[in-house]
Amino acid sequence: MIDTAIILAAGRGVRLEPLTRSMPKVLAPYMGVPVLEHTLRLLQRVGVRRVIMNACYRADDVMSFLAERKTHDDFVVEVVREPVLLGTGGALGAMKDRVDSLCYVLNGDNLIRVNLPALARAHVLGDAEATLGYLPHCGGNGGHRLTVDDHGLLKSLVRVPPIDDRQTGSLEDASPYTLPLNAGVMAVEPTFLDRFMDHPHGLEDDALPPLLAAGVAIGTVALQGEVVDLGTPRSYQLAHLDALSRPELMKPARECVEQVMGTRRRLFTDGERRAAWLLSAIDTVPQDVEVSESFVGANVHFGGSARLKRCVVLSGVTLGDGVNLTDCLIAPGCCVGDGVELSGITLSSDEVSRLSLCSTAEGLVTGSGEADEMRTEIRNGHEERSS
């Protein structure tokens, strides 16, 4: 059994903006609970007792989360703060002196639902310094495709963009669900970590290729399950909507929320049809509100006759009277005014200030020229205020 794990969690999560302007990516909530909490619970379930993780962007937020988290005497989380972002490879170099036994290494910004003990068993049966877990099928997420030799050792890693980012017509686009993809989990020996330096560089793109070229043996094993990339607003939104349609995902999500929030939450239903999962108290939702196929976080305030369809609305949002949202992701703390109509947009508090200038924003669809122009102007203003 492996009792130590490294979580790589220092990244800024630029692709997930605007959510990550106010929080590190590992604290972005999934079904009401930070992604990091889901990862820590997975590790506890498989027998891990010591976690070492790095932090850089908004590191104080990560420290505050861990300080407030319910602790257990037999489960310790150590944080290595990086003055500058070291990347996934540099982080391993900075943490190598803290590890003296076989350990897991996980990407902290994904939802990981794979059999970690199977990874540990495969590593023990092999003779490599490290063993990389992979998914036999891509499933639409981006990442790194791998090739292996006849002995199951890693030969190469090639970056593959998410399906939404690909151009159609190529061979890879014709079969996106048959690519063996790095699962973002490894079992590694301390000697493997000794090969890394504590200067900024990535693991898959910068560190592993020269190690493979030098003949370092890295084993591989196919893992059952899935790893969900939450790296973009679209994938983040789809991960929530996917859970609503899969009872096997809803049960653990509800149990996690009840344990973390200390109260029971239930589905908001319309007859026998599952409509949404609301963490806000249902008795605060006006009777004429219509919510379908959506996730709504805690402390969301609804105006009368509000309409939500296929939306993810995070905590602390205020929705005015007559708001009509379809396929939207609304960031924490937004206040959407009366009568605003939105379709296919990710909305932050910065963008709300622009929407307040008009009574309806139905045309602001993700990818439209007006929406892109608005986002560029807001982002430039945000960067100027931050500099």
C-alpha positions as CSV (number, residue, x, y, z in Angstrom):
1,M,0.0,0.0,0.0
2,I,1.2,3.5,-0.8
3,D,0.8,5.9,2.1
4,T,2.3,9.1,0.5
5,A,1.0,11.3,-2.3
6,I,2.2,14.4,-4.1
7,I,-0.5,16.7,-5.5
8,L,0.6,19.2,-8.2
9,A,-1.6,22.2,-7.5
10,A,0.2,25.5,-7.9
11,G,-1.0,26.5,-11.4
12,R,-3.0,29.6,-12.1
13,G,-5.6,28.0,-14.3
14,V,-5.5,30.7,-17.0
15,R,-7.8,28.6,-19.3
16,L,-10.5,28.6,-16.6
17,E,-10.8,32.3,-16.4
18,P,-12.8,34.2,-15.3
19,L,-13.4,31.7,-12.5
20,T,-9.7,31.6,-11.5
21,R,-9.4,35.4,-11.2
22,S,-10.7,35.1,-7.7
23,M,-9.6,31.6,-6.7
24,P,-6.9,29.0,-7.5
25,K,-8.0,26.3,-9.9
26,V,-7.8,23.6,-7.2
27,L,-10.4,25.5,-5.1
28,A,-12.9,25.8,-8.0
29,P,-16.0,24.1,-6.7
30,Y,-17.3,20.9,-8.3
31,M,-20.8,20.1,-7.2
32,G,-20.4,22.6,-4.4
33,V,-17.1,21.3,-3.0
34,P,-13.5,22.4,-4.1
35,V,-11.8,20.0,-6.5
36,L,-9.0,19.7,-4.0
37,E,-11.4,18.3,-1.4
38,H,-12.5,15.6,-3.9
39,T,-8.8,14.7,-4.5
40,L,-8.0,14.5,-0.8
41,R,-11.0,12.3,-0.1
42,L,-9.9,9.9,-2.9
43,L,-6.5,9.6,-1.4
44,Q,-7.9,9.0,2.1
45,R,-10.1,6.2,0.7
46,V,-7.1,4.3,-0.8
47,G,-5.0,4.5,2.3
48,V,-2.8,7.5,1.8
49,R,-1.9,9.2,5.1
50,R,0.5,11.9,4.1
51,V,0.0,14.4,1.2
52,I,2.6,16.9,0.0
53,M,1.3,19.6,-2.3
54,N,2.7,22.8,-3.8
55,A,1.1,26.2,-3.9
56,C,1.9,29.4,-5.7
57,Y,-1.0,31.3,-7.3
58,R,-3.2,32.5,-4.4
59,A,-1.4,30.3,-2.0
60,D,-2.9,32.0,1.0
61,D,-6.4,30.8,-0.3
62,V,-5.1,27.2,-0.3
63,M,-3.6,27.6,3.2
64,S,-6.9,29.0,4.5
65,F,-8.9,26.2,2.9
66,L,-6.6,23.5,4.5
67,A,-6.7,25.3,7.9
68,E,-10.5,25.3,7.9
69,R,-10.8,21.7,6.6
70,K,-11.8,19.0,9.0
71,T,-8.6,17.2,10.0
72,H,-7.8,13.7,11.0
73,D,-4.8,12.7,13.2
74,D,-3.8,10.0,10.7
75,F,-4.0,12.2,7.6
76,V,-1.5,15.1,7.1
77,V,-1.3,17.6,4.3
78,E,2.0,19.5,3.9
79,V,2.3,22.5,1.6
80,V,5.4,23.6,-0.2
81,R,5.0,27.3,-1.2
82,E,6.7,28.4,-4.4
83,P,7.9,32.0,-4.6
84,V,7.6,31.7,-8.4
85,L,5.7,29.1,-10.3
86,L,8.0,26.1,-10.9
87,G,5.7,24.1,-13.2
88,T,4.9,20.4,-12.6
89,G,8.5,19.3,-13.2
90,G,10.1,21.9,-11.1
91,A,7.7,21.2,-8.3
92,L,8.8,17.6,-8.1
93,G,12.4,18.8,-7.9
94,A,11.5,21.1,-5.0
95,M,9.6,18.3,-3.1
96,K,12.0,15.4,-3.7
97,D,13.8,15.8,-0.3
98,R,10.5,15.2,1.5
99,V,9.9,11.8,-0.1
100,D,11.7,8.6,1.1
101,S,9.3,5.9,-0.2
102,L,7.1,4.9,-3.1
103,C,4.4,7.6,-3.6
104,Y,1.6,8.7,-5.9
105,V,1.9,11.8,-8.0
106,L,-1.4,13.4,-9.2
107,N,-2.4,16.5,-11.1
108,G,-4.5,18.4,-8.6
109,D,-6.7,20.3,-11.0
110,N,-8.6,17.3,-12.5
111,L,-11.4,15.1,-11.2
112,I,-9.7,11.8,-10.8
113,R,-11.9,8.7,-10.8
114,V,-9.5,5.9,-11.4
115,N,-8.3,2.8,-9.5
116,L,-5.1,4.0,-7.8
117,P,-4.4,0.7,-6.0
118,A,-4.2,-0.9,-9.5
119,L,-1.6,1.6,-10.4
120,A,0.4,0.7,-7.2
121,R,0.1,-3.0,-7.9
122,A,1.3,-2.6,-11.5
123,H,4.3,-0.6,-10.3
124,V,5.3,-3.1,-7.7
125,L,5.2,-5.9,-10.2
126,G,7.4,-4.0,-12.7
127,D,11.0,-2.9,-12.3
128,A,10.7,0.7,-13.5
129,E,11.5,3.8,-11.4
130,A,8.0,5.2,-12.2
131,T,4.8,3.9,-13.6
132,L,2.3,6.1,-15.5
133,G,-1.4,5.4,-15.5
134,Y,-3.3,6.0,-18.7
135,L,-6.8,5.9,-20.0
136,P,-7.4,3.5,-22.9
137,H,-9.9,6.0,-24.4
138,C,-9.5,9.8,-24.6
139,G,-13.2,10.6,-23.8
140,G,-12.9,14.0,-25.3
141,N,-10.4,15.6,-22.8
142,G,-7.2,17.1,-23.9
143,G,-3.9,15.9,-22.5
144,H,-1.0,13.8,-23.7
145,R,-1.3,10.7,-25.9
146,L,1.2,8.0,-25.1
147,T,2.9,5.3,-27.1
148,V,4.4,2.2,-25.4
149,D,6.9,-0.5,-26.5
150,D,6.3,-4.3,-26.5
151,H,7.3,-4.4,-22.8
152,G,4.8,-1.8,-21.8
153,L,7.4,0.9,-21.2
154,L,6.6,4.4,-22.2
155,K,8.1,5.6,-25.5
156,S,6.7,9.0,-26.0
157,L,4.1,11.6,-24.9
158,V,2.4,13.9,-27.5
159,R,0.1,16.7,-26.5
160,V,-3.5,16.3,-27.8
161,P,-5.9,19.3,-27.6
162,P,-9.4,18.9,-26.3
163,I,-12.0,18.0,-29.0
164,D,-13.5,21.5,-28.8
165,D,-10.1,22.9,-29.8
166,R,-9.4,20.7,-32.8
167,Q,-9.7,21.3,-36.4
168,T,-11.8,18.7,-38.2
169,G,-10.5,16.5,-41.0
170,S,-7.4,15.0,-39.6
171,L,-6.9,11.3,-38.7
172,E,-6.8,12.1,-35.0
173,D,-10.1,14.0,-35.2
174,A,-11.7,11.0,-36.9
175,S,-11.1,8.8,-33.8
176,P,-10.8,11.1,-30.8
177,Y,-12.1,8.5,-28.4
178,T,-9.5,5.8,-29.1
179,L,-6.4,7.6,-28.1
180,P,-4.6,6.2,-25.0
181,L,-4.3,9.3,-22.8
182,N,-2.1,10.1,-19.8
183,A,-4.4,10.0,-16.7
184,G,-2.3,12.4,-14.8
185,V,-1.4,9.9,-12.1
186,M,1.9,8.1,-11.5
187,A,3.5,5.9,-8.9
188,V,7.2,6.9,-8.5
189,E,10.2,5.9,-6.5
190,P,12.3,8.5,-4.6
191,T,15.2,7.8,-7.0
192,F,12.9,9.0,-9.9
193,L,12.3,12.3,-8.1
194,D,16.0,12.8,-7.7
195,R,16.2,13.3,-11.5
196,F,14.2,16.6,-11.3
197,M,15.6,20.0,-10.7
198,D,13.8,22.8,-8.8
199,H,13.7,25.3,-11.7
200,P,10.6,26.1,-13.8
201,H,9.7,23.4,-16.2
202,G,6.9,21.1,-17.0
203,L,6.7,17.3,-16.4
204,E,5.2,15.9,-19.6
205,D,6.5,18.5,-22.1
206,D,10.0,19.3,-20.6
207,A,11.2,16.7,-18.1
208,L,10.0,13.3,-19.4
209,P,11.1,13.4,-23.0
210,P,14.9,13.8,-22.2
211,L,14.5,11.1,-19.5
212,L,13.0,8.7,-22.1
213,A,15.7,9.6,-24.6
214,A,18.3,8.7,-21.9
215,G,16.8,5.3,-21.5
216,V,15.1,5.8,-18.1
217,A,12.5,3.1,-17.8
218,I,8.9,4.4,-17.1
219,G,6.3,1.7,-16.9
220,T,2.6,2.1,-18.0
221,V,-0.7,0.6,-17.0
222,A,-4.2,1.0,-18.4
223,L,-6.6,2.2,-15.6
224,Q,-10.3,1.8,-15.5
225,G,-12.4,4.9,-14.8
226,E,-12.1,8.4,-15.9
227,V,-10.3,11.7,-15.4
228,V,-12.3,14.8,-16.1
229,D,-10.5,17.9,-17.2
230,L,-12.0,21.1,-15.7
231,G,-9.6,23.3,-17.5
232,T,-12.0,25.5,-19.5
233,P,-15.3,27.1,-18.6
234,R,-17.0,24.7,-21.1
235,S,-15.5,21.5,-19.7
236,Y,-16.2,22.8,-16.2
237,Q,-19.8,23.3,-17.0
238,L,-20.2,20.0,-18.8
239,A,-18.7,18.1,-15.9
240,H,-21.5,19.4,-13.7
241,L,-24.3,18.7,-16.2
242,D,-22.9,15.2,-16.8
243,A,-23.0,14.4,-13.0
244,L,-26.7,15.4,-12.9
245,S,-27.5,12.7,-15.4
246,R,-25.5,9.9,-13.7
247,P,-26.7,8.5,-10.4
248,E,-23.4,6.8,-9.7
249,L,-21.8,10.3,-9.6
250,M,-24.6,12.1,-7.8
251,K,-24.5,9.8,-4.8
252,P,-20.8,10.4,-3.8
253,A,-21.2,14.1,-4.7
254,R,-24.2,14.4,-2.3
255,E,-22.4,12.6,0.5
256,C,-19.4,14.8,0.1
257,V,-21.5,18.0,0.2
258,E,-23.4,16.8,3.3
259,Q,-20.2,16.0,5.1
260,V,-18.5,19.2,4.2
261,M,-21.5,21.6,4.6
262,G,-22.9,19.7,7.6
263,T,-26.4,19.6,6.2
264,R,-28.5,17.5,3.9
265,R,-29.2,18.8,0.4
266,R,-31.7,17.4,-2.1
267,L,-32.6,17.4,-5.8
268,F,-35.0,20.1,-6.9
269,T,-37.5,18.1,-9.0
270,D,-40.5,18.7,-11.2
271,G,-42.7,15.7,-11.0
272,E,-40.6,12.6,-11.7
273,R,-38.2,14.5,-14.0
274,R,-34.8,15.4,-12.4
275,A,-34.5,19.1,-13.0
276,A,-31.5,20.3,-11.0
277,W,-29.5,20.1,-7.8
278,L,-29.8,23.2,-5.6
279,L,-27.5,23.7,-2.7
280,S,-29.5,26.8,-1.9
281,A,-32.4,26.3,0.5
282,I,-35.3,25.3,-1.6
283,D,-37.8,27.2,0.5
284,T,-36.1,30.4,-0.6
285,V,-36.8,29.8,-4.3
286,P,-40.0,31.5,-5.6
287,Q,-42.7,29.1,-6.8
288,D,-42.6,30.6,-10.3
289,V,-38.9,29.9,-10.9
290,E,-38.1,27.3,-13.5
291,V,-34.8,25.4,-13.2
292,S,-34.0,22.5,-15.5
293,E,-30.8,20.4,-16.0
294,S,-28.8,22.8,-13.9
295,F,-26.6,23.0,-10.9
296,V,-27.1,25.9,-8.4
297,G,-24.7,26.6,-5.6
298,A,-25.3,27.7,-2.1
299,N,-26.7,31.1,-1.1
300,V,-28.1,31.9,-4.6
301,H,-30.9,34.4,-4.5
302,F,-33.7,34.1,-7.2
303,G,-35.9,36.8,-8.4
304,G,-39.4,36.0,-9.5
305,S,-40.0,34.2,-12.8
306,A,-36.3,33.4,-13.3
307,R,-35.5,30.7,-15.8
308,L,-32.4,28.5,-15.9
309,K,-31.7,25.7,-18.4
310,R,-28.5,23.7,-18.6
311,C,-26.7,26.2,-16.4
312,V,-24.1,26.1,-13.6
313,V,-24.7,29.0,-11.2
314,L,-22.1,29.1,-8.4
315,S,-22.4,30.4,-4.8
316,G,-23.5,33.8,-3.8
317,V,-25.1,34.8,-7.1
318,T,-28.1,37.0,-7.3
319,L,-30.6,36.6,-10.2
320,G,-33.0,39.4,-10.8
321,D,-36.7,39.2,-11.7
322,G,-37.3,37.6,-15.1
323,V,-33.7,36.5,-15.7
324,N,-33.5,33.9,-18.5
325,L,-30.3,31.9,-18.8
326,T,-29.5,29.0,-21.1
327,D,-26.2,27.1,-21.3
328,C,-24.4,29.6,-19.0
329,L,-21.8,29.4,-16.3
330,I,-22.2,32.2,-13.7
331,A,-19.2,32.8,-11.5
332,P,-19.4,33.3,-7.7
333,G,-20.8,36.6,-6.5
334,C,-22.4,37.8,-9.7
335,C,-25.5,39.9,-9.6
336,V,-27.5,39.6,-12.8
337,G,-30.1,42.4,-13.2
338,D,-33.8,42.1,-13.9
339,G,-34.8,40.9,-17.3
340,V,-31.3,40.0,-18.5
341,E,-31.3,37.1,-21.1
342,L,-28.1,35.2,-21.7
343,S,-27.2,32.2,-23.8
344,G,-23.9,30.3,-24.0
345,I,-21.8,32.7,-22.0
346,T,-19.5,32.5,-19.0
347,L,-20.2,35.5,-16.8
348,S,-17.9,37.1,-14.2
349,S,-18.6,40.0,-11.9
350,D,-16.5,42.2,-14.3
351,E,-18.7,41.3,-17.2
352,V,-21.9,41.9,-15.1
353,S,-20.9,45.6,-14.8
354,R,-21.1,45.8,-18.6
355,L,-24.4,43.9,-18.8
356,S,-25.9,46.4,-16.4
357,L,-25.8,49.0,-19.2
358,C,-28.5,47.1,-21.1
359,S,-31.7,45.3,-20.1
360,T,-31.0,42.3,-22.2
361,A,-27.9,40.5,-23.4
362,E,-29.4,37.7,-25.4
363,G,-27.0,38.2,-28.3
364,L,-23.8,37.8,-26.2
365,V,-23.1,34.2,-27.1
366,T,-19.7,32.6,-26.5
367,G,-17.6,33.1,-29.6
368,S,-19.6,35.9,-31.0
369,G,-17.7,39.0,-32.0
370,E,-19.5,41.3,-29.5
371,A,-18.9,38.8,-26.7
372,D,-15.2,38.4,-27.6
373,E,-14.8,42.2,-27.8
374,M,-16.4,42.7,-24.5
375,R,-14.2,40.0,-22.8
376,T,-11.1,41.5,-24.4
377,E,-11.9,45.0,-23.1
378,I,-12.7,43.6,-19.6
379,R,-9.6,41.5,-19.5
380,N,-7.4,44.4,-20.5
381,G,-8.9,46.5,-17.9
382,H,-8.4,43.7,-15.3
383,E,-4.7,43.3,-16.2
384,E,-4.2,47.1,-16.0
385,R,-5.7,47.2,-12.5
386,S,-3.5,44.2,-11.5
387,S,-0.3,45.7,-12.7
